[in-house]
Amino acid sequence: MNPYKAVVILSKAANINPTQLELQCGITDFDMVFEPKTAIRKLADFYKIEENVMIFLATETKDIPEHKRELFKALHPTFSDFISETLNNLNK
């Protein structure tokens, strides 16, 4: 799980840089490196959604069992785009 991946996806949809989103969410460099679950929680709190959604955005291919990776690779971009666009439209 890589919380920075979620930050990049969401900041791209919001047309801001990742650092700006981290500041808005109160995420520190320490959170990103040493406390990824804290970073995920702060993102979820900021967007007022379940942490599981942020965990999905932060999931990397290497986190998925090998026999399910092709499906993940096929679905993750579409679902990630949908989630990020929906969240950013709700926060406007």
Rosetta silent file (secondary structure, phi, psi, omega in degrees, C-alpha in Angstrom):
SEQUENCE: MNPYKAVVILSKAANINPTQLELQCGITDFDMVFEPKTAIRKLADFYKIEENVMIFLATETKDIPEHKRELFKALHPTFSDFISETLNNLNK
SCORE:     score description
SCORE:     0.000 S_00000001
   1 L     0.000  132.604 -178.162    0.000    0.000    0.000 S_00000001
   2 L  -129.697  100.845 -177.388    1.347    3.378   -1.017 S_00000001
   3 H   -60.933  -27.096  179.307   -0.622    6.389    0.273 S_00000001
   4 H   -63.716  -31.781  177.123    1.277    8.682   -2.076 S_00000001
   5 H   -60.577  -43.809  178.078   -0.361    6.854   -4.979 S_00000001
   6 H   -64.157  -41.215  179.162   -3.788    7.839   -3.615 S_00000001
   7 H   -61.471  -43.418 -179.292   -2.631   11.434   -3.122 S_00000001
   8 H   -64.192  -45.267  179.762   -1.411   11.633   -6.731 S_00000001
   9 H   -59.974  -47.156 -176.986   -4.658   10.200   -8.120 S_00000001
  10 H   -71.859  -38.363 -179.677   -6.822   12.579   -6.084 S_00000001
  11 H   -68.993  -34.913  177.436   -4.676   15.665   -6.617 S_00000001
  12 H   -61.551  -45.526  179.373   -4.651   15.089  -10.373 S_00000001
  13 H   -66.052  -29.082 -179.313   -8.453   15.025  -10.432 S_00000001
  14 H   -89.010   -2.461 -177.999   -8.556   18.181   -8.269 S_00000001
  15 L    57.511   41.174  173.288   -6.017   19.983  -10.496 S_00000001
  16 L  -130.312  165.049  178.562   -3.684   20.673   -7.581 S_00000001
  17 L   -83.495  156.927 -177.170   -0.243   19.353   -6.828 S_00000001
  18 H   -55.878  -36.305 -179.941    0.134   16.448   -4.390 S_00000001
  19 H   -62.589  -39.008  178.236    1.855   18.612   -1.781 S_00000001
  20 H   -62.308  -43.131  179.443   -1.152   20.940   -1.662 S_00000001
  21 H   -65.305  -41.291  177.260   -3.506   18.024   -1.067 S_00000001
  22 H   -58.496  -43.735  179.020   -1.249   16.645    1.662 S_00000001
  23 H   -63.730  -43.925  179.779   -1.301   20.047    3.389 S_00000001
  24 H   -61.576  -33.857 -178.349   -5.088   20.314    3.098 S_00000001
  25 H   -88.375   -9.479 -177.687   -5.450   16.851    4.644 S_00000001
  26 L    76.606   26.229 -179.806   -2.853   17.439    7.356 S_00000001
  27 L   -88.312  130.463  179.265   -0.620   14.644    6.077 S_00000001
  28 L  -101.184  165.482  174.827    3.030   14.903    7.054 S_00000001
  29 H   -60.260  -37.231  177.874    6.102   13.376    5.439 S_00000001
  30 H   -59.176  -44.431  177.931    6.377   11.186    8.535 S_00000001
  31 H   -57.932  -46.898 -175.525    2.847    9.862    7.889 S_00000001
  32 H   -62.260  -39.023 -174.479    3.665    9.068    4.279 S_00000001
  33 H   -89.728  -47.156 -170.865    6.860    7.168    5.097 S_00000001
  34 H  -106.350  -19.068 -177.736    6.363    5.659    8.538 S_00000001
  35 L  -132.555   62.816 -176.396    2.608    5.749    9.186 S_00000001
  36 H   -59.431  -31.435  178.181    0.867    5.001    5.876 S_00000001
  37 H   -67.121  -32.520  175.626   -2.346    3.982    7.646 S_00000001
  38 H   -66.692  -42.339  177.800   -2.443    7.412    9.286 S_00000001
  39 H   -61.594  -42.736  178.480   -2.066    9.075    5.889 S_00000001
  40 H   -62.217  -44.163  179.552   -4.893    6.923    4.515 S_00000001
  41 H   -61.723  -42.399 -179.744   -7.113    7.817    7.504 S_00000001
  42 H   -65.093  -38.730  175.277   -6.426   11.534    7.051 S_00000001
  43 H   -62.908  -46.223  179.901   -7.337   11.317    3.354 S_00000001
  44 H   -62.150  -42.293  177.945  -10.528    9.452    4.213 S_00000001
  45 H   -62.831  -42.435 -179.195  -11.404   11.987    6.923 S_00000001
  46 H   -60.904  -43.836 -178.775  -10.774   14.887    4.538 S_00000001
  47 H   -88.280   -3.931  178.310  -13.085   13.393    1.891 S_00000001
  48 L    57.935   49.944  177.901  -15.529   12.073    4.531 S_00000001
  49 L  -135.979  173.206  178.685  -15.527    8.518    3.205 S_00000001
  50 L   -67.273  144.599  178.610  -14.555    5.050    4.379 S_00000001
  51 H   -60.141  -29.664 -178.661  -10.850    4.264    4.632 S_00000001
  52 H   -57.839  -33.363  178.649  -11.372    1.237    2.374 S_00000001
  53 H   -65.514  -43.542  178.590  -11.862    3.539   -0.599 S_00000001
  54 H   -68.344  -35.721  176.923   -8.499    5.193    0.055 S_00000001
  55 H   -61.866  -41.122  177.158   -6.873    1.818    0.606 S_00000001
  56 H   -59.246  -46.708 -179.586   -8.112    0.793   -2.837 S_00000001
  57 H   -63.504  -32.108 -177.450   -6.581    3.919   -4.387 S_00000001
  58 H   -86.390   -6.308 -177.318   -3.310    3.283   -2.540 S_00000001
  59 L   -71.558  135.191  177.867   -3.102   -0.378   -3.535 S_00000001
  60 L  -107.846  158.886 -179.295   -0.232   -1.296   -5.799 S_00000001
  61 H   -53.994  -39.199 -178.547    0.006   -4.237   -8.165 S_00000001
  62 H   -65.379  -16.878  178.752    2.596   -5.881   -5.927 S_00000001
  63 H   -79.479  -13.753 -174.002   -0.001   -5.935   -3.104 S_00000001
  64 L   -96.982  138.059  176.123   -2.281   -8.207   -5.130 S_00000001
  65 L   -56.094  143.155 -173.286   -1.851  -11.998   -5.293 S_00000001
  66 H   -54.713  -38.332 -177.218   -0.255  -12.914   -8.599 S_00000001
  67 H   -71.608   -7.427  178.883   -3.245  -14.892   -9.863 S_00000001
  68 H  -114.952    2.154 -173.951   -5.455  -11.778   -9.538 S_00000001
  69 H   -65.779  -38.923 -179.022   -3.066   -9.136  -10.884 S_00000001
  70 H   -62.383  -42.675  177.157   -4.341   -9.054  -14.458 S_00000001
  71 H   -62.941  -44.973  178.300   -7.863   -8.336  -13.255 S_00000001
  72 H   -58.914  -46.951 -179.818   -6.562   -5.666  -10.873 S_00000001
  73 H   -60.934  -33.913 -179.461   -4.526   -4.031  -13.662 S_00000001
  74 H   -74.723  -37.507 -173.555   -7.591   -3.985  -15.879 S_00000001
  75 H   -94.323  -31.852 -172.838  -10.001   -2.549  -13.315 S_00000001
  76 H   -56.656  -46.757 -178.781   -7.918   -0.297  -11.063 S_00000001
  77 H   -60.299  -42.684 -178.890   -7.454    2.643  -13.496 S_00000001
  78 H   -66.254  -47.225  179.303  -11.164    2.864  -14.315 S_00000001
  79 H   -64.861  -39.916  179.686  -12.299    2.564  -10.707 S_00000001
  80 H   -62.590  -44.536  177.677   -9.619    5.005   -9.522 S_00000001
  81 H   -61.226  -44.934  179.764  -10.694    7.615  -12.068 S_00000001
  82 H   -60.866  -47.019 -178.984  -14.334    7.181  -11.114 S_00000001
  83 H   -62.749  -48.918 -175.920  -13.616    7.463   -7.391 S_00000001
  84 H   -65.802  -41.626  178.502  -11.345   10.503   -7.684 S_00000001
  85 H   -64.977  -41.194  178.547  -13.692   12.385  -10.015 S_00000001
  86 H   -62.876  -46.476 -179.689  -16.672   11.633   -7.772 S_00000001
  87 H   -63.044  -42.412 -178.831  -14.861   12.759   -4.620 S_00000001
  88 H   -70.759  -30.621  174.901  -13.631   15.961   -6.207 S_00000001
  89 H   -70.184  -34.133  178.114  -17.096   16.779   -7.551 S_00000001
  90 H   -69.349  -29.647 -177.340  -18.541   16.303   -4.058 S_00000001
  91 L   -89.868    6.720  179.598  -15.987   18.705   -2.566 S_00000001
  92 L   -85.600    0.000    0.000  -16.725   21.548   -4.983 S_00000001
